[in-house]
């Protein structure tokens, strides 16, 4: 299975802080071109839509036809800074959903889901937090509101606010008390994005990578040396963060490890040249589109691929699930 999830959101400058009004949504105008590519390749994307996009009539008019015709899935994406109600200016800590009090998450989530239903006439089944990470309160709030799939777990990634190391690399039923642990609950499923290494044994590669990141080897810039010599590379299945050649290597290693699913991801803000783009400042759309095309055509040449939305993949995986590997 191949899944492609897109955080569908405003673009902004990190230097100017998090926008709370007058959102720049130029990137949404690129969605029709992106959909043409997806149609050509067979991709069934999932657009995880935030409040700023859902509250913009032009953006809704752009996205809605694809949702109505079943060419994609619409999920929910919570950016605290652009999602009412507001509780003061958003700083770095407050931009992560996992750091907000439960009452704030509840109110913002309800406002988001209501807006999506109102604008698209569809109740989303899938969700991702803004800036990644998931916790007990958010998982419970999602399940109580009928969200059946979360995709906020980012393998091999951590910040000072949350840590996704140690969790499953493949889809699983998360425990409410510890969302990185598997459990017997069957209300909400977790669909992590695909991250790994250019070595087949991801667990060993991760241990070596963490060793290289630790002192004193960190001072020797060992991770950079390992990357440039191709001895060890951490690779994201993301056209913003990884070159096509590296993503194809990750795909090969994942297939070697019998992965039943490959989950590519990106931000819609990277479809246009802007300061918040993860890609080149110029010709961003063509760079992204070319990268996606090269990698997906490679996958299709290697295996018979079933292209799914997030919710479709979750349903299929739940019927025939194997225990996910840990690292």
Secondary structure, DSSP 8 states (H G I E B T S, - for coil): -EEEEEEE--B--GGG----SS-B-GGGGGHHHHHHHHHHHT---EEEE-HHHHT-HHHHHHHHHHHHTTSSEEEEEE-GGGSSS--S---TGGGSGGGS-HHHHHHHHHHHHHHHHHHHS----EEEETTS---HHHHHHHHHTT--EE----TT-B-SS-B-TTS-SS-B-B-SS-TTSB-S--S-EE----EEESSS-HHHHHHHHHHHHSTTGGGGTHHHHHHHTTS--EEES-TTTS-HHHHHHHHHHHHHTT-S-EEEEEEGGGGS--TT-SS-SSSHHHHHHHHHHHHHHHHHHHS---EE-HHHHHHHHHHS-------
